[in-house]
Amino acid sequence: MKPADRIEFFRRLRELNPHPTTELEYTTPFELLAAVLLSAQATDVGVNKATRRLFPVANTPAGLLALGEAGLKGYINTIGLYNAKAANLIATCRILVERHDGEVPRDRESLEALPGVGRKTANVVLNTAFGEPTIAVDTHIFRVSNRTGLAPGKSVDNVEHKLLKVVPAEFKMDAHHWLILHGRYVCKARKPLCGACPVRDLCRFKDKTDATT
């Protein structure tokens, strides 16, 4: 995709959604970290249903530690892989309390040292909670980047590196959210809604559909 087309690509997405954000519900950096950790291989809708029950009871590292792993499972057992996620989240809370005074660290190295937190989760927290211009490449962003020709790559890391290089600076802060939402609701995996796509003419996908719903 040409540089001018990339600018127009994001200009249109911004026009439709000037202030994009995550669909995970949170009020603090820790709530966001917990929600993102729980969201692996799960839907945001499913995570939100669980955290609406959990956060009023315990929404701090100390609070979750007091709840305990068994207690936590009772709130998140509707989410896939909840046993492993409960173990990781409790272990993360222990580290936050013991090493970070109960606060979510603002640097990548410390975030990625937390159990269950990889580069993608760290990027989400850095971008959404702390305002860093990072781009967390999930399956939606990976698909959209390759399908449209925006930033094609064979691996998640490769696509992330390319996006950070080619996304115009004025759009970089919100690019993560625009691309996820576009992939989730328009540029779907099995049946992309090309007929309703605001960037159809800029897209390099050869097998465009006429679908609008």
N, C-alpha and C positions, 0 to 999 in steps of 0.2 A: 504494500500500500504506500502511495506517495505521501510525503510529509503534509502537503496541502489537504489531502484526503483525510489524514489522521486528525488534523485540526477540525475539519468539518464534521467528522465522525463524532468527536467528543462535544463539539458545539451543539449538535442536535440532541445528544443525550442530555446535556446540561439544560437545554431549553425545555425539555420535557420534564426534567426532574432537577431543579436547581440546587436542592439540598438533600442529596441522597444519604442514607445511613443504613446500618445493619438492621435486619428484621428481628434479630435477637433482642429481647427486652432486658434492659439493665439500667442501673442508675449510678454505679460506681465502677472504677476500673476492675475491682475484684469480681463484681458480679459479671462483668463482661468476660473476664478471663475464665471464670467458672462455666459460663454459658457456652463459650467457644470450645472449651475442653469437652463439654458434654455433647457438642454438636457433631462430632466425628461420626460419619455414616448414620446420621440422623437428620431429621428435618428441623428447621427452625421452629415450625409450629409445634412439633412434639417437645422440643426443648423448652419452649415458652410455657407450655402447659405444666411441665414439671417444675420449672423455676418459680412459677406463680404460687405453687404450694411451698416450695423450699425457702425462698428468700425471705418471706415474712417471719419464718422461724429461725433461720440462720443465714446471714448474708455477709459474714466476715470470716477470715481464716480461723480466728479463735472460736467463732460460733460453730463452724463446721467441725472443728476438732472436738468440741464439747458434744456435738451430736454423735460423732463416731461413725466409723465406716458402716456398721450395721444400720444405724439410724438413718444415715444418708441414703442407703439403698432403698429404704421405704418410700422416699420421695422421688427417686429417679428410676425406679424399676420398670417404667413404661418406655424407657429409652434403650435402644440397642446397645449391647456391650456394657450394660450398667455395672456389672461386677468389676470389670477392669477400670472403668471410669471412676467408680467410687474409690477404689484403691489409689489411683493416681491423684485424684482431687484431694483426698485426705493427706497423702504424702506431700503434695504441693503446699497445702495449708500449713503443714508442720514446718516446712522450709521457710515459708513466708514469715511465720511467727518467730522462728529461731534465728534467721539470718537477715530479715528485712523489716523487722519491727512491725510485722503484720501488713506491710504495704506491698503493692505490686511494683516490682522494679521497672525502671523506664529504659533499660538497656537490653539489647538483643541477647547478649551472652548470658545474662542472669535469667532472662525469660526462658531461653532454650535449655537451661539447666534444670528447669522444673519438670517433674515427672508428667509425661503425657503431653508436654508442650513442645511441638516441633517448630520449624521455620514458619509454616503457614499461620499457626496460632499466634506466634510472636508478632508476625506482621500485622495481623488483625488488631491485636492489642495496641501495638505501637501507632497504627494509623487511626483507629477509631477512638481509643481512650486518650492518647497522648498527642495526636495531631501530627504524626510523622508521615511524610509522603512515601509510604511503603505500599506495595501491591502484593496481596496474598493470593497466590494462584491456586484456586481450587479446580474442580472438574469443569465448572461453568466457564471460568475465565480461560482455562486451557483450551476448551472447545471453541469459544468465541475468537480467541486470538489466532488459532490455526484456521478455522473455517473462513473467517473474514479476510485473512491475510494481514491483520493488524500487526501481529508479532508471532509468526509461525516458529515452532520449535518442537523438538522430539521429546523433551522432558520438561517437567514443571520448573526446574531451576533455570533451564534455558529460556523458557517463555518469560519468566520473571525478569531475568537479566535483560531481555530484549525490550520488554515493556518499560522498564525503568530508563532505558536508553531512548526509546522512540516516542513515548507519550509526552506531549508538550507540557512544559512546566506549569502552565496555568490550570491544567486539568489533572495533574498528578495526584493531588491530595484526595480527590473524589473518584479517580478512575477505578479503583478497586470495587466500589459499590455500584457504579454504573455498569461495569462489565458483568458482575455477578447477577444483577437484576435483569440485564438484557439476556443473559444466558438462561436464567431461571424462567422467564416469562415470555420471551420472544424467540430467541435463538436456541430453541429446545433441542435436546439430543436426537430424539427419534423423528420428530415432525416439526422442524423449524417453521415459525409463522412468518415466512418471507413476505407474504402479501400484506402484513401489517407492520413490517419492519421500517423504522424511520431512516435506516442507513442502507437500505437495499441496494441503491445505485452505487454505493461506495464499496460494497462487499464483493470479495473475489470468489465466493462460493459458486461452483459451477452448477450444482444441482438444486437450484432455488425452487421452492414450492409456491403455489398460489394461496396456500392456507392463510387464513386470517384469525382462526380460532382453533 
